Amino acid sequence: MSGVAGAFLCASSEPSSRVVDQLNKMIPTLALRGQAGVVVSAFMQERGLRHGRAFQSHDNPVRIDCIERDPCFRPHVAIAQIHSASCGPADGRDVQSIPSHHFAISLDGALVNAHELRSELLARGRLIDTNTDAELLLRWIEQTCERDYWRHGRTVDYEAIFRELDDRIDGALSALLLDTDGDLVAYRSRSGLRPLETMRASNGLLLFASENCAFAGLQGETRQLLPGSIQRVDAKTGASVDYPLNCRGQKAKLCAYEAIYLGSPSTSVEGHSHRQTRYNIGRSLGRIVAERLQAESLLMPPIVSSMPNTGGPYADGLFDSLAEQGMLATRTDVIATQFLERTLLGRTSARQSRIARKYRVLERAAAERTVIVVDEALIRGDTSQAVTTMLHAAGAKAVHWAIGSPPIVAPNYYGMGIDTLDELAFWQALKRLPPELRAQCLRFHRMEPPALRIIESNIATAIQAASITYLPFSALVSVLANRVEGIDLSPFTFEMPTPAGRQRARGHLEALLNALPVNTRLRSRS
């Protein structure tokens, strides 16, 4: 879970502070993509590449050390990486901005076949100092440059380099590469799971970002970089050229997490805003919640509360849906946060520590009330369990969770920090079921409503909630309507979008099922 941003001054041959100023404005808009720091690389003719980190306090604008401290360093191009906390077992793969003597690279996403690529580089004598996907990609590019261009005194052909790379990697990548001549290459891998937006702004800047919310307030032409392509920007002229890398007819699909969880509500994709999508999901979810709560005798209207920072549109839609069905409720957020950093990524102990420090409950608002907490997803269940405990401690009579997505049944190897089945709440619940019920639930997005109710009840018991209501898969498809073919729904279907992902997921699934007391065969999914 990361983000990239870049700015290139095309309209003037003179260096300018406008590049860094624009980057400083873009970085906060992408803050939801990662909260573990921002690394920046910038280039100025005759001064070369410089690297620094961006910092922002609650009251002050972004500042970039080692770059803004020198008033004479006014780069014409700069790239930034908004990265997340460590999401793997002590491997640091998510710290995705790596400088070298020849390049700086910023990366959003992840490689699924990183192990194979690393083995190939080691076999060629190219040593890898760390295990980050960014360094792996950078070393691969360096090795290719040395083999085919530098030693022969030839000009580097980035189209050829990235065509070979796009053939070799498996995963989800969007990247910005900056070389020591000041040339910039933007790359989006063929899977298309990670977006990369560009804008040629009227102020003379060519901009790149993981989301188009970063271009707010600017005038210009905005478009997405196509999957399986690069855009190269020449340092001397500012001219940019797009190169398609492979024509294989593979339809790109944007990861579902972009719309339901990862992206800013202010971002839109092909005219569909994330905020509106999430609001519509909340409305669909509200119809189910209303039916269930009407069976309970509530002395006071329940409180509809969102999880902070991302759950607001979902809660708004659910609240409006309850009102349309004649159910009285109060829309009040009773959960607040101490800091922005997300709790999805990182090792278990680090995540639990952040959860305990991040959330607080407004006790007076929750006391003696039934609270419906609306969240976009329930992944592991550790955050929802902690918040449920806090609400009970504040005097809430009952805590119901309304989840704006279907059960997450699959790991996500593409930069989301979900690498195993066993960590998912769905699989923890399934393990506690008898074999005949497991078989029903292993149909995943095709499971019948009674099987879904069993999973919901089991997870609700585990987190000490009164109930959990997931959005049925059919309702999600209905909300997405004609866009569903362009969205990867593998978190809910287990149908992985890349070959390496499918192979890895099948192995994990077989291992987990074989470890159950009574094996449940994969034919139960059909």
C-alpha positions in Angstrom: 0.0 0.0 0.0 1.9 3.0 -1.3 1.6 6.0 -3.6 3.7 7.8 -6.1 3.8 11.4 -7.3 5.9 13.3 -9.8 6.3 16.8 -11.3 8.2 17.8 -14.4 8.6 21.4 -15.6 8.0 21.5 -19.4 7.2 25.1 -20.1 10.5 26.8 -19.2 14.2 25.9 -19.6 15.0 27.7 -16.4 15.0 25.8 -13.1 12.2 26.7 -10.8 11.0 26.1 -7.3 7.5 25.4 -8.8 8.3 21.7 -9.1 8.9 21.2 -5.4 6.1 23.5 -4.5 3.7 21.4 -6.6 5.0 18.2 -5.1 4.4 19.6 -1.6 0.8 20.2 -2.5 0.3 16.7 -4.0 1.8 14.7 -1.2 -0.9 15.3 1.4 -3.7 14.4 -1.0 -2.2 10.8 -1.2 -1.7 10.5 2.5 -4.2 7.6 2.8 -2.0 5.4 0.7 0.8 5.2 3.3 1.7 7.0 6.5 5.3 5.8 7.1 7.0 8.7 5.5 7.7 10.3 2.1 11.0 9.9 0.2 11.7 12.5 -2.6 14.3 12.5 -5.3 14.9 15.6 -7.5 17.1 16.6 -10.4 18.7 19.9 -11.5 21.0 20.4 -14.4 24.7 20.8 -13.3 23.8 19.7 -9.7 22.5 16.2 -10.5 20.2 14.1 -8.3 19.4 14.8 -4.7 17.4 12.7 -2.2 15.4 13.8 0.8 12.4 13.1 3.0 9.2 15.1 3.2 7.8 16.0 6.6 4.4 17.5 7.5 3.0 18.4 10.9 -0.7 19.1 11.7 -0.2 22.8 11.5 2.5 23.3 8.9 2.8 22.6 5.2 5.0 19.8 3.7 8.8 20.5 3.7 11.5 18.4 2.1 14.8 18.3 3.8 18.1 18.2 1.9 16.3 19.7 -1.1 14.4 22.8 0.1 17.2 23.8 2.5 19.4 24.9 -0.5 17.7 27.9 -2.2 20.0 27.5 -5.2 18.8 23.9 -5.8 15.7 24.4 -8.0 15.0 21.2 -9.8 13.0 20.8 -13.0 11.8 17.3 -12.1 11.1 15.5 -8.8 9.4 12.3 -7.8 8.0 11.2 -4.4 7.1 8.0 -2.7 4.4 7.9 -0.1 5.1 4.6 1.6 3.6 2.5 4.4 4.8 0.7 7.4 6.5 -2.7 7.1 3.9 -5.2 6.0 5.9 -8.4 5.8 8.0 -10.5 8.1 10.9 -8.2 8.7 11.6 -7.7 5.0 10.7 -4.0 4.6 9.4 -4.6 1.1 7.0 -1.7 1.3 9.7 1.0 1.7 9.6 1.5 -2.1 11.8 4.5 -2.9 15.4 3.6 -3.5 18.2 5.8 -4.9 21.3 4.5 -6.6 24.3 6.0 -8.4 22.3 5.9 -11.7 18.6 6.1 -10.8 15.9 7.0 -8.3 12.7 5.0 -8.3 9.4 5.3 -6.6 7.0 2.3 -6.6 3.4 1.6 -5.9 2.4 -2.1 -5.6 4.3 -5.3 -5.3 5.9 -8.2 -7.2 4.5 -11.6 -6.8 7.5 -13.4 -8.4 10.1 -11.4 -6.5 11.9 -14.5 -5.3 12.5 -15.8 -8.9 13.7 -12.4 -10.1 16.1 -12.1 -7.1 17.5 -15.6 -7.8 18.1 -14.6 -11.4 20.0 -11.5 -10.4 22.1 -13.3 -7.9 22.9 -15.9 -10.5 24.2 -13.1 -12.8 26.4 -11.8 -10.0 24.2 -8.8 -9.2 24.1 -8.6 -5.4 21.0 -7.5 -3.6 21.5 -5.7 -0.3 17.9 -5.5 0.8 14.7 -7.3 0.0 12.5 -4.4 -1.2 10.6 -4.8 -4.5 11.8 -1.3 -5.4 15.5 -2.2 -5.1 14.9 -5.4 -7.0 13.3 -3.5 -9.9 16.0 -0.9 -9.8 18.8 -3.5 -9.9 17.2 -5.3 -12.8 17.1 -2.1 -14.8 20.7 -1.3 -13.9 21.8 -4.7 -14.9 20.1 -4.5 -18.2 21.5 -1.0 -18.9 25.0 -2.3 -18.1 24.6 -5.4 -20.3 23.1 -3.8 -23.3 24.0 -0.1 -23.3 26.6 1.4 -20.9 29.4 -1.0 -21.6 28.9 -0.4 -25.4 28.6 3.4 -25.1 25.0 3.2 -26.4 22.1 5.4 -25.5 19.7 3.6 -23.2 16.5 2.5 -24.8 13.9 2.6 -22.0 11.2 1.2 -24.3 13.2 -2.0 -24.8 14.2 -2.2 -21.1 10.7 -2.0 -19.8 9.3 -4.3 -22.5 11.7 -7.0 -21.3 10.8 -6.1 -17.7 7.0 -6.2 -18.4 7.5 -9.7 -19.9 9.4 -10.9 -16.9 7.6 -9.5 -13.8 4.3 -10.8 -12.3 2.4 -8.5 -9.9 1.0 -5.0 -9.8 3.2 -2.1 -10.3 3.1 1.6 -11.1 6.5 3.3 -10.9 8.4 6.5 -11.6 12.1 6.2 -12.7 14.4 9.3 -12.7 17.9 9.0 -14.2 21.0 11.1 -13.8 20.3 13.0 -17.0 17.0 14.2 -15.6 14.9 11.9 -17.9 11.7 10.6 -16.3 10.0 7.3 -17.1 6.5 6.5 -15.9 5.6 2.8 -16.0 2.4 0.8 -15.4 2.6 -3.0 -15.5 0.2 -4.9 -17.7 -2.0 -6.2 -14.9 -3.3 -2.6 -14.4 -4.1 -3.3 -10.8 -2.4 -0.1 -9.7 -3.4 3.2 -11.3 -1.1 5.9 -12.6 -2.7 9.2 -13.6 -1.0 12.0 -15.6 -1.9 15.6 -16.1 -0.4 18.2 -18.5 -1.3 21.2 -16.5 -1.9 24.7 -17.9 0.9 26.0 -15.6 3.6 24.2 -17.6 3.9 21.1 -15.3 3.6 17.5 -16.4 2.3 15.7 -13.3 2.1 12.0 -12.3 0.2 10.5 -9.3 -1.4 7.4 -8.0 -4.8 9.2 -7.9 -6.2 12.2 -9.7 -7.2 13.8 -6.4 -3.6 15.0 -6.4 -4.4 17.3 -9.3 -7.2 19.2 -7.5 -7.3 22.9 -8.3 -5.3 22.6 -11.5 -6.4 23.0 -15.1 -5.2 20.7 -17.8 -5.7 17.4 -19.6 -5.9 14.3 -17.3 -5.7 10.7 -18.3 -4.6 7.3 -17.1 -1.3 5.7 -18.2 -2.4 2.5 -20.0 -1.5 -0.8 -18.5 1.6 -2.4 -20.1 3.0 1.0 -21.2 5.6 3.7 -20.3 5.7 7.4 -20.8 9.1 8.9 -21.2 9.8 12.6 -20.6 12.9 14.0 -22.2 14.9 16.2 -19.7 16.1 18.7 -22.4 12.9 19.3 -24.3 10.2 18.3 -21.9 8.6 16.3 -24.7 6.8 13.1 -23.6 6.2 10.0 -25.6 4.0 7.0 -24.8 5.2 3.5 -25.7 3.0 0.4 -25.5 5.1 -2.5 -24.3 3.2 -5.6 -25.1 0.0 -6.2 -27.2 -1.4 -9.4 -25.7 -5.0 -8.5 -25.5 -5.1 -8.9 -21.7 -7.9 -6.8 -20.2 -6.6 -4.7 -17.3 -8.5 -4.7 -14.1 -8.1 -2.1 -11.3 -7.9 -3.6 -7.9 -11.2 -3.5 -5.9 -9.3 -2.1 -2.9 -8.7 1.1 -4.8 -12.5 1.9 -4.9 -13.6 0.5 -1.5 -10.6 1.2 0.7 -7.3 2.5 -0.6 -8.2 5.5 -2.7 -9.2 8.9 -1.5 -13.0 9.6 -1.6 -12.1 12.6 -3.8 -10.6 10.4 -6.5 -12.6 9.4 -9.5 -12.0 6.6 -12.1 -13.5 6.9 -15.5 -16.1 9.4 -14.2 -17.0 7.4 -11.1 -16.0 8.9 -7.8 -15.0 6.7 -4.9 -17.1 8.8 -2.6 -20.3 8.1 -4.6 -19.5 4.4 -5.0 -19.0 4.1 -1.2 -22.2 6.0 -0.6 -24.2 3.7 -2.9 -22.7 0.7 -1.2 -23.8 2.1 2.2 -27.4 2.5 0.8 -27.4 -1.2 -0.4 -26.1 -2.3 3.0 -28.7 -0.2 4.9 -31.5 -2.2 3.4 -30.2 -5.4 4.9 -29.3 -3.8 8.3 -32.8 -2.3 8.5 -34.5 -5.6 8.0 -32.4 -7.2 10.8 -32.7 -4.4 13.3 -36.4 -4.2 12.9 -36.7 -7.6 14.5 -35.1 -6.1 17.7 -37.0 -4.0 20.2 -34.9 -0.9 20.5 -35.9 1.6 23.2 -33.8 4.4 21.6 -32.8 5.0 17.9 -29.5 3.4 17.2 -26.4 5.5 16.4 -24.9 5.1 13.0 -21.1 5.8 13.3 -18.4 5.5 10.7 -14.9 4.3 11.2 -12.8 7.4 10.9 -11.0 8.7 7.8 -12.5 6.2 5.3 -15.9 5.0 6.5 -17.8 8.2 6.3 -19.5 7.8 2.8 -20.5 4.3 3.7 -22.1 5.4 7.0 -23.9 8.3 5.2 -25.4 6.0 2.6 -26.5 3.5 5.3 -28.1 6.2 7.4 -30.0 7.7 4.5 -31.2 4.2 3.6 -32.5 3.5 7.1 -34.4 6.8 7.0 -36.0 5.9 3.6 -37.3 2.7 5.2 -38.8 4.6 8.1 -36.2 3.5 10.7 -35.2 6.2 13.2 -31.5 6.5 13.8 -28.9 9.1 14.8 -25.9 9.8 12.5 -23.1 10.5 15.0 -19.5 9.5 14.8 -18.6 8.1 18.3 -15.1 6.9 17.2 -12.2 9.2 16.7 -8.6 8.8 15.9 -5.4 10.1 17.5 -3.4 9.9 14.2 -3.9 9.1 10.6 -1.7 6.0 10.2 -3.7 2.9 9.1 -3.6 -0.3 11.0 -3.8 -2.8 8.1 -0.1 -3.1 7.6 2.7 -4.4 9.7 3.5 -7.3 12.0 0.8 -8.4 14.4 2.4 -6.9 17.5 3.0 -3.5 15.8 -0.5 -3.4 14.4 -2.1 -4.2 17.7 -0.1 -1.5 19.4 -1.1 1.1 16.7 -4.8 0.0 17.1 -4.7 0.6 20.9 -3.1 4.0 20.4 -5.1 5.2 17.4 -8.7 4.9 18.3 -10.7 6.5 21.1 -14.5 6.4 21.9 -16.6 9.5 22.7 -18.0 7.9 25.9 -20.9 10.3 26.5 -22.3 9.7 23.0 -22.0 5.9 23.1 -23.3 5.3 26.7 -26.5 3.2 26.9 -26.9 3.3 23.1 -27.0 0.7 20.4 -24.2 1.5 18.0 -24.0 0.5 14.3 -20.4 0.9 13.2 -20.0 1.1 9.4 -16.7 0.2 8.0 -15.5 -0.5 4.4 -14.0 -3.9 5.1 -13.3 -6.5 7.9 -10.0 -8.1 7.1 -8.4 -9.7 10.1 -10.9 -8.6 12.8 -8.3 -7.2 15.2 -9.3 -3.6 14.7 -13.1 -4.3 14.9 -12.5 -6.4 18.0 -10.6 -3.6 19.7 -13.1 -0.9 18.8 -16.0 -3.2 20.0 -14.2 -3.6 23.3 -13.8 0.2 23.6 -17.5 0.8 22.9 -18.6 -1.7 25.5 -16.2 -0.1 28.0 -17.9 3.3 27.2 -21.3 1.8 28.1 -22.7 0.9 24.7 -25.6 -1.6 25.0 -24.8 -3.4 21.8 -22.4 -3.0 18.9 -23.4 -4.0 15.4 -20.9 -3.9 12.5 -22.1 -3.1 8.9 -19.3 -4.0 6.4 -19.3 -2.3 3.0 -17.8 -5.3 1.2 -18.3 -9.0 0.9 -16.1 -11.3 3.1 -12.5 -11.0 2.2 -11.5 -14.6 1.4 -8.2 -14.2 -0.5 -4.8 -12.9 0.4 -3.5 -9.9 -1.6 0.0 -10.2 -2.8 -0.1 -6.9 -4.7 1.0 -4.4 -2.2 -1.8 -4.5 0.4 0.1 -6.4 3.1 -2.2 -9.4 3.2 0.0 -12.3 2.4 -1.6 -15.4 4.0 -5.0 -17.0 4.3 -4.6 -17.7 8.0 -4.6 -14.1 9.0 -8.0 -13.4 7.5 -11.1 -13.4 9.8 -13.1 -15.4 7.2 -10.7 -18.4 7.5 -10.5 -18.2 11.3 -14.3 -18.4 11.3 -14.3 -21.3 8.7 -11.9 -23.3 10.8 -14.4 -23.4 13.7 -17.2 -24.9 11.4 -18.0 -28.6 11.0 -17.0 -30.0 7.6 -20.4 -29.8 5.9 -20.7 -26.1 6.7 -17.1 -25.5 5.5 -18.0 -26.9 2.1 -20.9 -24.4 1.8 -18.7 -21.5 2.7 -15.9 -22.5 0.3 -18.1 -21.4 -2.5 -16.9 -18.0 -1.5 -18.8 -15.3 -3.5 -21.3 -18.0 -4.6 -22.2 -19.1 -1.1 -25.9 -19.1 -0.2 -27.2 -16.5 2.2 -27.6 -19.1 5.1 -23.9 -19.9 4.8 -23.0 -16.2 4.8 -25.1 -15.7 8.0 -23.1 -18.5 9.6 -19.8 -16.8 8.8 -21.2 -13.5 10.1 -22.4 -15.0 13.3 -19.1 -16.8 13.9 -17.0 -13.6 13.4 -19.4 -11.5 15.5 -18.9 -14.0 18.4 -15.1 -13.8 17.9 -15.0 -10.0 18.2 -17.8 -9.8 20.9 -20.2 -7.9 18.6 -24.0 -8.3 18.6 -23.9 -8.9 14.8 -22.0 -8.4 11.6 -23.6 -7.7 8.3 -21.5 -8.1 5.2 -22.5 -6.6 1.8 -23.5 -9.6 -0.4 -21.4 -10.1 -3.4 -24.4 -9.7 -5.7 -25.1 -6.2 -4.1 -21.5 -5.1 -4.8 -21.8 -6.2 -8.4 -25.1 -4.3 -8.7 -23.5 -1.1 -7.3 -20.5 -1.4 -9.7 -22.9 -2.2 -12.6 -21.2 -1.8 -16.0 -17.8 -1.2 -14.4 -17.5 -4.7 -12.9 -15.5 -6.1 -15.9 -12.8 -3.5 -15.2 -12.3 -4.3 -11.5 -10.4 -7.1 -10.0 -12.7 -8.7 -7.4 -10.2 -11.4 -6.3 -10.4 -10.4 -2.6 -13.9 -11.8 -2.6 -13.7 -14.5 -5.4 -10.3 -16.1 -4.9 -9.8 -15.7 -8.7 -6.3 -14.2 -8.7 -5.5 -11.7 -11.5 -1.9 -12.9 -12.4 -0.4 -16.3 -13.0 2.1 -16.1 -10.1 -0.7 -15.0 -7.8 -2.9 -17.9 -8.9 -0.1 -20.4 -8.3 0.8 -19.0 -4.9 -2.9 -18.8 -3.8 -3.6 -22.3 -4.8 -0.6 -23.5 -2.8 -1.7 -21.6 0.3 -5.3 -22.9 -0.1 -4.3 -26.5 -0.4 -2.0 -26.2 2.6 -4.7 -24.7 4.8 -7.4 -27.2 3.8 -5.0 -30.1 4.3 -4.3 -28.8 7.8 -7.9 -28.9 8.8 -9.0 -31.9 11.0 -11.3 -33.2 8.2 -10.2 -32.2 4.7 -12.7 -30.3 2.6 -12.2 -30.7 -1.1 -11.9 -27.8 -3.6 -14.7 -29.3 -5.6 -17.0 -27.7 -3.0 -16.4 -24.3 -4.6 -17.9 -25.3 -7.9 
